[in-house]
Amino acid sequence: MVFAHDTEVALSAAAALVNTLPGSVTGDSSPDTLSTVADLTEFCSGQGWTGRIDADAAELAAVRELRPRLRGLWERDEQGVVDLTNDLLAEGAALPRLVDHDGFGWHVHATSADAPLATRMTVEAAMAVVDVVREGELARFRVCEAPDCDDVVVDLSRNRSRRFCEGGCAARVHTAAYRARKAVER
């Protein structure tokens, strides 16, 4: 494990949330996968979010508004990431405390379980980024290297070798390279 369990979970959840945005790179036709309350409910379930979930249009709008802000964590230099992280922590009124539940051992929560979902997502992501910055590991934040994908990646591998998102880009790029080599051989 590169970071503490709660940090890795929060980083993965932040990347997954950002990756619900539609593609913006030429050739990336990824749809917006967080456009309905049902999508939000499924996302929360898949990412293990607990606590207050209103599952209404207002909550969906607040979470959708958060996505481009979190994407900024992958697009800025260190000082920009620090500034954004501090802003997110302040806006979420983060108040860190140690908790122990669900068999994960002691870890940090910085909002109450009844805080709005978007606030908890904001603060969880920002708290995780605090650890990344403190460890000098911002290079673990990447954008997928597939030419037609702009999804973000958190490289939690020990050797910092992850280059592609979880959307199947690695297989697609490797298959295309293999076919290109075979075509040259013929």
SESE-513235 format. One line per field, with one value per residue: residue number from 1; z, y, x of N, C-alpha, C, O in turn. Coordinates in Angstrom, 2 decimals. Layout:
BEGIN
seq: (NUM	...)
n_w: (Z	...)
n_v: (Y	...)
n_u: (X	...)
ca_w: (Z	...)
ca_v: (Y	...)
ca_u: (X	...)
c_w: (Z	...)
c_v: (Y	...)
c_u: (X	...)
o_w: (Z	...)
o_v: (Y	...)
o_u: (X	...)
END
This chain:
BEGIN
seq: (1	2	3	4	5	6	7	8	9	10	11	12	13	14	15	16	17	18	19	20	21	22	23	24	25	26	27	28	29	30	31	32	33	34	35	36	37	38	39	40	41	42	43	44	45	46	47	48	49	50	51	52	53	54	55	56	57	58	59	60	61	62	63	64	65	66	67	68	69	70	71	72	73	74	75	76	77	78	79	80	81	82	83	84	85	86	87	88	89	90	91	92	93	94	95	96	97	98	99	100	101	102	103	104	105	106	107	108	109	110	111	112	113	114	115	116	117	118	119	120	121	122	123	124	125	126	127	128	129	130	131	132	133	134	135	136	137	138	139	140	141	142	143	144	145	146	147	148	149	150	151	152	153	154	155	156	157	158	159	160	161	162	163	164	165	166	167	168	169	170	171	172	173	174	175	176	177	178	179	180	181	182	183	184	185	186)
n_w: (0.00	-0.89	0.24	3.23	3.89	3.84	2.47	-0.08	-0.90	-0.99	-2.94	-5.19	-5.39	-5.94	-8.44	-9.90	-9.77	-11.17	-13.64	-14.53	-16.03	-19.31	-22.25	-23.35	-25.06	-28.42	-30.27	-28.06	-27.04	-24.70	-22.70	-20.46	-17.44	-15.17	-14.98	-14.03	-11.12	-10.50	-11.64	-9.89	-7.48	-8.08	-8.53	-5.96	-4.49	-5.78	-5.15	-2.47	-0.77	2.22	4.85	4.87	2.11	-0.09	-2.57	-4.59	-6.96	-6.34	-4.89	-6.84	-8.69	-7.14	-6.79	-9.44	-10.09	-8.64	-9.98	-12.22	-10.66	-9.02	-11.03	-11.58	-9.79	-11.13	-13.15	-12.46	-11.32	-8.52	-6.59	-7.42	-6.97	-4.20	-3.46	-4.45	-2.96	-0.34	-0.59	-1.06	1.35	3.16	2.19	2.67	5.37	6.89	9.58	10.94	12.41	14.28	13.55	13.98	12.30	10.62	10.36	9.35	10.91	12.66	11.17	9.28	9.39	8.14	8.05	9.13	9.15	8.40	6.83	3.74	0.74	-1.44	-0.06	1.67	-0.24	-1.37	0.81	1.58	-0.73	-0.77	1.70	1.19	-0.85	0.57	1.88	-0.37	-1.42	0.80	0.86	-1.43	-3.84	-6.14	-8.79	-9.18	-10.03	-12.99	-16.48	-18.59	-20.97	-23.44	-26.75	-27.35	-25.03	-22.03	-19.38	-15.85	-13.82	-10.91	-9.89	-8.07	-7.94	-6.85	-8.31	-9.78	-12.41	-13.81	-16.61	-17.95	-17.87	-16.18	-18.08	-20.11	-21.90	-21.93	-22.93	-25.45	-26.64	-26.59	-28.18	-30.63	-31.15	-31.39	-33.65	-35.53	-35.58	-36.61	-39.10	-40.34	-40.42	-42.31)
n_v: (-1.16	2.17	4.59	5.40	3.36	4.76	7.06	6.09	5.00	7.32	8.81	7.16	7.23	9.95	10.18	8.43	9.85	12.23	11.04	10.56	12.64	13.88	13.11	15.30	15.45	15.39	12.94	11.49	10.13	9.73	9.38	11.49	10.09	10.56	11.65	11.39	10.98	8.31	7.41	8.66	7.41	4.79	5.23	6.06	3.75	1.94	3.05	2.86	4.83	6.03	7.13	10.20	10.34	11.99	11.55	13.17	15.76	18.16	17.32	15.78	17.82	19.33	17.48	17.04	19.59	19.60	17.97	19.17	20.86	19.09	17.83	19.70	19.10	17.34	18.82	20.98	22.67	22.01	24.15	25.15	22.93	22.76	25.23	24.87	22.60	23.63	25.53	23.81	22.38	24.47	25.40	23.14	23.15	21.57	19.44	17.62	14.35	11.41	8.19	4.93	2.36	-0.21	-2.11	-1.02	0.06	2.76	5.83	8.91	11.15	14.04	15.37	15.27	12.35	13.08	15.29	17.08	15.12	16.05	17.80	16.03	14.47	16.40	17.15	14.67	14.04	16.24	15.93	13.54	14.37	16.06	14.24	13.19	15.42	16.08	13.87	14.25	13.19	13.93	13.27	10.94	11.51	11.44	11.75	9.61	7.85	7.05	8.06	8.98	9.51	11.16	10.59	10.59	9.37	7.71	6.71	4.09	2.12	0.34	0.79	3.03	2.84	2.87	3.73	4.02	4.55	3.03	2.26	0.39	1.22	0.51	-2.14	-1.67	0.13	-1.43	-3.59	-2.30	-1.47	-3.96	-4.99	-3.12	-3.67	-6.27	-5.78	-4.41	-6.40	-8.08)
n_u: (0.85	0.60	-0.28	-2.16	-5.06	-7.58	-6.87	-6.12	-8.59	-10.17	-8.78	-9.11	-11.89	-12.29	-11.02	-12.66	-15.05	-14.38	-13.96	-16.50	-17.24	-18.03	-16.06	-13.41	-11.33	-10.23	-11.78	-12.48	-15.26	-16.61	-19.45	-21.42	-21.58	-22.95	-25.63	-28.19	-30.30	-30.46	-28.06	-26.27	-26.92	-26.15	-23.41	-22.57	-23.09	-21.36	-18.90	-18.84	-19.87	-21.17	-23.38	-25.25	-27.30	-29.12	-30.27	-31.50	-32.46	-31.12	-28.90	-27.63	-27.00	-25.16	-23.06	-22.35	-21.37	-19.05	-17.24	-15.60	-14.03	-12.60	-11.18	-9.29	-7.27	-5.69	-4.70	-3.14	-0.13	2.10	1.77	-0.68	-2.32	-2.10	-3.26	-5.90	-6.65	-6.57	-8.61	-10.81	-10.88	-11.45	-13.94	-15.46	-15.53	-13.74	-13.04	-10.90	-10.91	-10.16	-11.41	-12.88	-14.14	-16.04	-14.01	-11.62	-9.68	-8.01	-8.68	-9.01	-11.72	-13.25	-15.56	-18.97	-21.10	-23.61	-23.35	-23.84	-23.67	-22.00	-20.34	-19.02	-17.71	-16.04	-14.37	-13.26	-11.75	-9.99	-8.64	-7.29	-5.60	-3.96	-2.26	-0.95	0.42	2.04	3.71	5.12	4.22	2.77	3.19	1.93	-0.58	-2.16	-3.07	-4.87	-2.93	-3.82	-4.48	-7.04	-8.42	-9.30	-9.49	-8.78	-6.07	-5.02	-2.08	-1.42	0.41	3.34	5.68	5.15	4.03	1.64	-0.22	-2.58	-6.17	-9.00	-10.77	-10.43	-8.54	-5.80	-5.73	-6.86	-4.98	-2.64	-3.43	-3.85	-1.22	0.05	-1.29	-0.44	2.32	2.26	1.16	3.25	5.14	4.06)
ca_w: (0.00	-1.02	1.23	4.15	3.20	3.59	1.44	-1.37	-1.24	-1.34	-4.23	-6.23	-5.54	-6.60	-9.86	-10.49	-9.93	-12.29	-14.88	-14.99	-16.97	-20.72	-22.82	-23.95	-26.01	-29.75	-30.43	-26.84	-27.06	-23.44	-22.28	-19.07	-16.78	-13.92	-15.44	-13.37	-9.71	-10.49	-11.87	-8.65	-6.51	-8.50	-8.29	-4.51	-4.09	-6.33	-4.49	-1.04	0.02	3.25	5.45	4.27	0.65	-0.31	-3.84	-5.24	-8.03	-5.77	-4.57	-8.13	-9.22	-6.33	-7.09	-10.82	-10.05	-8.01	-10.87	-12.85	-9.63	-8.66	-12.18	-11.41	-9.04	-12.11	-14.20	-11.92	-10.73	-7.09	-5.86	-7.80	-6.25	-2.79	-3.34	-4.63	-1.81	0.80	-0.84	-0.87	2.80	3.79	1.77	3.31	6.82	7.36	10.97	11.02	13.65	14.11	13.73	13.77	11.98	9.49	10.28	8.67	11.88	12.83	9.98	9.46	8.75	8.38	8.03	9.79	8.23	7.93	5.95	2.36	0.00	-2.18	0.93	2.10	-1.37	-1.47	1.92	1.49	-1.79	-0.34	2.76	0.56	-1.59	1.57	2.03	-1.62	-1.48	1.88	0.50	-2.68	-4.80	-7.12	-10.08	-9.27	-10.68	-14.43	-17.42	-19.39	-22.11	-24.71	-27.48	-27.46	-23.70	-21.10	-18.00	-14.92	-13.23	-9.70	-9.96	-6.73	-8.04	-6.15	-9.21	-10.49	-13.83	-14.41	-17.66	-18.55	-16.98	-15.99	-19.09	-21.17	-22.83	-22.03	-23.87	-26.79	-27.16	-26.81	-29.33	-31.82	-31.38	-31.87	-35.04	-36.36	-35.76	-37.49	-40.46	-40.87	-40.70	-43.54)
ca_v: (0.00	3.38	5.52	4.77	2.82	5.78	7.97	5.41	4.90	8.66	9.18	6.36	7.74	11.25	9.92	7.86	10.94	13.05	10.28	10.53	13.75	13.49	13.35	16.61	15.30	15.01	11.50	10.87	10.28	9.24	10.11	11.89	8.93	11.00	12.61	11.19	10.61	6.87	7.30	9.06	6.33	3.68	5.65	6.03	2.35	1.35	3.62	2.59	6.00	5.80	8.38	10.87	10.44	12.46	11.01	14.08	16.58	19.15	16.61	15.46	19.06	19.69	16.54	17.32	20.83	19.30	17.22	19.96	21.39	18.01	17.59	20.65	18.47	16.64	19.76	22.11	22.40	21.77	25.27	25.20	21.84	23.17	26.29	24.27	21.74	24.50	26.09	22.75	22.12	25.60	25.39	22.00	23.32	20.33	19.34	16.23	13.58	9.98	7.30	3.51	1.66	-1.13	-2.94	-0.37	0.63	4.21	6.66	10.28	11.74	15.49	15.88	14.34	11.45	13.69	16.43	16.80	14.23	16.80	18.31	14.91	14.12	17.47	17.08	13.39	14.18	17.21	15.32	12.57	15.11	16.54	13.19	13.09	16.58	15.96	12.81	14.61	12.16	14.42	12.62	9.81	12.02	11.46	11.62	8.40	8.07	6.70	9.31	9.41	9.44	12.19	10.19	10.77	8.15	7.80	5.56	3.58	1.00	0.59	1.28	4.22	2.48	2.87	4.75	4.09	4.54	1.73	2.12	-0.53	1.87	-0.23	-3.26	-1.11	0.68	-2.53	-4.34	-1.50	-1.53	-5.31	-5.08	-2.30	-4.41	-7.40	-5.25	-4.08	-7.69	-8.69)
ca_u: (0.00	1.40	-0.80	-3.11	-6.23	-8.60	-6.36	-6.24	-10.01	-10.63	-8.19	-9.78	-13.26	-12.20	-10.74	-13.86	-16.02	-13.92	-14.10	-17.89	-17.39	-17.90	-14.73	-13.16	-10.23	-10.68	-11.89	-13.00	-16.72	-17.15	-20.65	-21.55	-22.17	-23.56	-26.62	-29.48	-30.23	-30.16	-26.61	-25.61	-27.14	-25.28	-22.03	-22.33	-23.05	-20.14	-17.72	-18.93	-20.24	-22.17	-23.83	-26.40	-27.42	-30.49	-30.74	-32.44	-31.89	-30.20	-27.66	-27.00	-26.42	-23.99	-21.98	-21.91	-20.58	-17.77	-16.35	-14.53	-13.12	-11.67	-10.29	-8.19	-6.18	-4.84	-4.30	-2.38	1.18	2.02	1.17	-2.09	-2.99	-2.15	-4.27	-7.22	-6.91	-6.90	-9.94	-11.80	-10.97	-12.13	-15.35	-16.12	-15.43	-13.12	-12.64	-10.41	-10.97	-9.89	-12.56	-12.60	-15.38	-16.06	-12.81	-10.49	-8.74	-8.10	-8.50	-9.46	-12.89	-13.17	-16.93	-19.89	-21.80	-24.86	-23.05	-24.27	-22.78	-20.98	-19.38	-18.18	-16.83	-15.05	-13.42	-12.53	-10.75	-8.97	-7.82	-6.40	-4.57	-3.01	-1.24	-0.17	1.33	3.03	4.66	5.80	3.81	1.81	3.43	0.99	-1.79	-1.90	-4.18	-4.69	-2.04	-4.46	-4.63	-8.42	-9.03	-8.83	-9.78	-7.67	-5.52	-4.22	-1.17	-1.12	1.35	4.60	6.73	4.65	4.04	0.31	-0.29	-3.90	-7.33	-9.64	-11.81	-10.05	-7.62	-4.53	-5.93	-7.09	-3.73	-1.71	-3.92	-3.56	0.23	0.32	-1.77	0.45	3.57	1.96	0.97	4.58	5.81	3.50)
c_w: (0.00	0.05	2.20	3.38	2.87	2.53	0.06	-1.82	-1.70	-2.68	-5.38	-6.47	-6.24	-8.10	-10.55	-10.72	-11.10	-13.62	-15.32	-15.95	-18.41	-21.23	-23.44	-24.96	-27.36	-29.88	-29.19	-26.80	-25.79	-23.04	-20.83	-18.37	-15.40	-14.25	-14.78	-11.90	-9.59	-10.73	-10.59	-7.59	-6.81	-8.24	-6.80	-4.00	-4.54	-5.65	-2.97	-0.18	0.99	3.82	4.68	2.75	0.38	-1.58	-4.45	-6.25	-7.51	-5.45	-5.85	-8.71	-8.46	-6.64	-8.50	-10.87	-9.47	-8.99	-11.55	-11.85	-9.23	-9.81	-12.12	-10.63	-9.96	-13.13	-13.73	-11.45	-9.22	-6.33	-6.18	-7.10	-4.77	-2.59	-3.46	-3.44	-0.59	0.64	-0.57	0.62	3.52	3.46	2.45	4.82	7.47	8.81	11.20	12.41	13.33	14.40	13.46	13.53	10.80	9.30	9.58	9.62	11.94	11.51	10.23	8.71	9.07	8.22	8.77	8.75	7.72	7.12	4.54	1.61	-0.73	-1.24	1.38	0.99	-1.52	-0.42	1.88	0.43	-1.34	0.74	2.17	-0.19	-0.63	1.75	0.80	-1.70	-0.41	1.56	-0.79	-3.82	-5.83	-8.51	-10.25	-9.88	-12.16	-15.19	-18.27	-20.63	-23.44	-25.45	-27.54	-26.12	-22.83	-19.65	-17.13	-14.28	-11.93	-9.71	-8.55	-6.78	-7.34	-7.06	-10.08	-12.01	-14.52	-15.38	-18.20	-17.50	-16.89	-17.05	-20.26	-22.17	-23.01	-23.05	-25.29	-27.42	-27.47	-28.00	-30.63	-32.16	-31.93	-33.33	-35.98	-36.61	-36.72	-38.93	-41.10	-41.22	-41.98	-44.69)
c_v: (1.24	4.40	4.74	4.37	3.90	6.78	7.34	5.31	6.26	9.11	8.44	6.87	9.10	11.07	9.35	8.93	11.83	12.34	10.06	11.68	13.24	13.84	14.72	16.58	14.90	13.49	10.80	11.15	9.75	10.06	10.58	10.74	9.28	12.07	12.46	10.85	9.12	6.64	7.62	7.97	5.14	4.00	5.54	4.60	1.70	1.84	3.45	3.80	5.62	7.14	8.94	10.88	10.77	11.88	11.89	14.95	17.60	18.50	16.25	16.70	19.44	18.77	16.78	18.58	20.60	18.71	18.07	20.56	20.33	17.71	18.53	20.08	17.74	17.60	20.89	21.68	22.29	22.91	25.40	24.12	22.21	24.23	25.72	23.39	22.57	25.12	25.04	22.43	23.23	25.60	24.26	22.07	22.06	20.45	17.90	15.63	12.12	9.18	5.87	2.81	0.73	-1.92	-2.32	0.16	2.14	4.91	8.01	10.54	13.23	16.17	14.86	13.50	12.05	14.97	16.08	15.98	14.99	17.37	17.20	14.48	15.13	17.31	15.78	13.49	15.11	16.64	14.30	13.27	15.72	15.51	13.08	14.22	16.44	14.92	13.12	13.66	12.65	13.81	11.39	10.22	12.18	11.50	10.40	8.71	7.63	8.00	9.84	9.35	10.54	11.86	10.36	9.43	8.52	6.54	5.15	2.37	1.35	1.22	2.45	3.99	2.53	4.03	4.97	4.04	3.13	1.45	1.21	0.05	1.09	-1.36	-2.75	-0.60	-0.44	-3.38	-3.60	-1.55	-2.90	-5.45	-4.27	-3.02	-5.56	-6.93	-4.91	-5.38	-8.33	-7.92)
c_u: (0.90	1.02	-1.68	-4.36	-7.26	-8.16	-6.51	-7.69	-10.53	-10.06	-8.87	-11.19	-13.26	-11.93	-11.97	-14.92	-15.63	-14.16	-15.54	-18.17	-17.32	-16.51	-14.60	-12.02	-10.82	-10.68	-12.42	-14.50	-17.36	-18.37	-20.55	-22.26	-22.74	-24.60	-27.99	-29.26	-29.92	-28.67	-25.84	-25.74	-26.24	-23.82	-21.70	-22.23	-21.74	-18.87	-17.77	-19.26	-21.34	-22.58	-25.00	-26.29	-28.88	-31.11	-31.83	-31.71	-30.88	-28.85	-26.91	-26.32	-25.14	-22.81	-21.45	-21.04	-19.19	-16.76	-15.27	-13.54	-12.11	-10.72	-9.09	-7.02	-5.23	-4.25	-3.40	-1.00	1.00	1.35	-0.31	-2.90	-3.14	-3.23	-5.68	-7.59	-7.30	-8.29	-11.02	-11.98	-11.73	-13.62	-16.13	-16.11	-14.85	-12.68	-12.19	-10.55	-10.70	-11.16	-12.13	-13.93	-15.16	-14.77	-11.61	-9.45	-8.91	-7.81	-9.16	-10.75	-12.81	-14.53	-17.79	-20.60	-23.09	-24.62	-23.52	-23.20	-21.67	-19.93	-18.45	-17.23	-15.70	-13.96	-12.61	-11.42	-9.62	-8.07	-6.85	-5.27	-3.55	-1.89	-0.35	0.85	2.42	4.09	5.42	5.46	2.79	2.01	2.54	-0.35	-1.46	-3.21	-3.86	-3.87	-2.63	-4.76	-6.07	-9.16	-8.44	-9.20	-8.54	-7.31	-4.82	-3.37	-0.79	-0.20	2.65	5.65	6.29	4.55	2.67	0.17	-1.69	-5.00	-7.91	-10.69	-11.44	-9.06	-6.31	-4.68	-6.10	-5.79	-2.74	-2.13	-3.62	-2.07	0.63	-0.10	-0.90	1.77	3.37	1.78	2.30	5.32	5.32	3.98)
o_w: (0.79	0.69	2.01	2.35	1.74	1.78	-0.87	-2.99	-2.69	-3.48	-6.42	-7.61	-7.06	-8.92	-11.67	-11.73	-11.93	-14.62	-16.36	-16.61	-18.68	-20.71	-24.00	-25.64	-27.41	-29.62	-29.26	-26.54	-25.80	-23.05	-20.08	-18.66	-14.57	-13.87	-14.96	-11.49	-8.69	-10.10	-10.25	-6.90	-5.91	-7.77	-6.44	-3.18	-3.77	-5.57	-2.27	1.01	0.62	3.32	3.92	2.19	0.59	-1.66	-4.78	-6.38	-8.17	-5.71	-5.92	-9.17	-9.08	-6.73	-8.73	-11.63	-9.78	-8.85	-11.47	-12.17	-9.11	-9.58	-12.57	-10.80	-9.61	-13.91	-14.55	-11.22	-8.70	-5.51	-5.31	-6.68	-4.17	-1.65	-2.66	-2.97	0.11	1.60	0.07	1.08	4.40	4.33	2.76	5.48	8.45	9.22	11.60	13.43	12.22	15.36	12.79	14.45	10.06	8.18	9.23	9.18	11.35	10.83	11.26	7.53	10.14	8.24	9.01	7.59	6.71	6.77	4.18	1.84	-0.64	-1.59	1.47	1.25	-1.75	-0.74	2.13	0.68	-1.51	0.71	2.62	-0.18	-0.99	1.77	0.91	-2.01	-0.70	1.95	-1.20	-4.65	-6.33	-9.33	-11.35	-10.22	-12.53	-14.64	-18.64	-21.28	-24.48	-24.84	-27.77	-26.08	-22.88	-18.80	-17.61	-14.22	-11.86	-9.54	-7.91	-5.78	-7.26	-6.63	-11.02	-12.80	-15.71	-15.02	-18.84	-16.38	-17.44	-16.92	-21.30	-23.19	-24.11	-23.92	-26.23	-28.59	-28.50	-28.76	-31.61	-33.33	-32.83	-34.14	-37.11	-37.72	-37.57	-39.87	-42.31	-42.22	-42.66	-45.83)
o_v: (1.34	4.99	3.54	4.96	3.96	7.30	8.00	5.50	6.35	9.74	9.03	6.94	9.37	11.74	9.75	8.93	12.17	12.97	9.45	11.71	12.27	14.75	15.25	17.57	14.15	12.85	9.62	12.27	9.36	11.29	10.11	10.45	8.40	13.23	13.32	10.49	8.71	5.76	6.94	7.66	4.56	3.15	4.99	4.29	0.98	1.11	3.85	3.80	4.97	8.18	8.23	11.37	9.94	11.73	11.42	14.89	17.87	19.08	16.40	16.62	19.85	19.24	16.74	18.62	21.34	18.92	17.71	20.74	20.61	17.36	18.18	20.54	17.54	17.20	21.68	20.50	22.45	22.67	25.72	24.36	21.98	24.14	26.06	23.43	22.23	25.23	25.34	22.23	22.96	25.78	24.41	21.17	21.55	21.43	17.06	16.29	11.66	9.45	5.63	2.68	0.87	-2.35	-3.04	0.66	2.70	4.61	8.22	10.19	13.61	17.40	13.73	13.90	11.59	15.66	14.91	16.14	14.60	17.43	17.39	14.17	14.76	17.32	15.80	13.07	14.80	16.85	14.21	12.82	15.87	15.87	12.91	13.98	16.67	15.07	12.34	13.36	11.84	13.84	10.85	9.36	12.97	11.32	10.19	9.74	7.83	8.96	11.03	9.16	10.83	12.75	10.28	8.51	9.52	5.43	5.78	1.67	2.52	2.08	2.82	4.86	2.24	5.18	5.99	3.56	2.18	0.48	1.26	-0.58	1.03	-1.52	-3.32	-0.87	-0.41	-3.85	-4.21	-1.65	-2.99	-5.97	-4.69	-2.98	-5.81	-7.61	-5.11	-5.43	-9.04	-8.24)
o_u: (1.84	1.89	-1.92	-4.69	-7.75	-8.99	-6.98	-7.98	-11.26	-10.76	-9.16	-11.64	-14.14	-12.55	-12.30	-15.61	-16.48	-14.53	-15.79	-19.21	-16.61	-15.86	-15.57	-11.77	-11.79	-9.66	-12.76	-14.93	-18.53	-18.32	-19.69	-23.42	-22.98	-24.48	-28.85	-28.15	-29.19	-28.07	-24.88	-24.78	-25.65	-23.06	-20.66	-21.36	-21.10	-17.88	-16.84	-18.96	-22.32	-22.16	-25.66	-25.31	-29.77	-32.32	-32.92	-30.48	-29.88	-27.80	-25.69	-25.18	-24.16	-21.68	-20.24	-20.07	-18.26	-15.56	-14.10	-12.37	-10.92	-9.56	-8.00	-5.89	-4.06	-3.39	-2.94	-0.74	-0.10	0.47	-1.11	-4.03	-4.19	-4.03	-6.56	-8.73	-8.25	-9.05	-12.03	-13.11	-12.55	-14.46	-17.31	-16.62	-15.38	-12.05	-12.99	-10.34	-10.98	-11.88	-11.13	-14.74	-14.18	-14.47	-10.68	-8.41	-9.83	-6.83	-9.79	-10.87	-12.36	-14.62	-17.37	-20.70	-23.63	-25.57	-23.59	-22.00	-20.51	-18.75	-17.24	-16.07	-14.55	-12.77	-11.41	-10.29	-8.44	-6.86	-5.71	-4.12	-2.38	-0.71	0.86	2.02	3.59	5.25	6.27	6.31	2.01	1.10	2.43	-1.16	-0.59	-4.30	-2.70	-4.08	-2.00	-5.24	-6.27	-10.38	-7.25	-9.22	-7.41	-8.11	-4.10	-3.88	0.06	-0.04	3.02	6.43	6.99	4.93	2.58	0.42	-1.97	-4.79	-7.36	-11.44	-12.09	-8.77	-5.78	-3.83	-5.54	-5.52	-2.06	-1.28	-3.20	-1.70	1.45	0.65	-0.65	2.29	4.22	2.20	2.46	6.03	6.06	3.65)
END
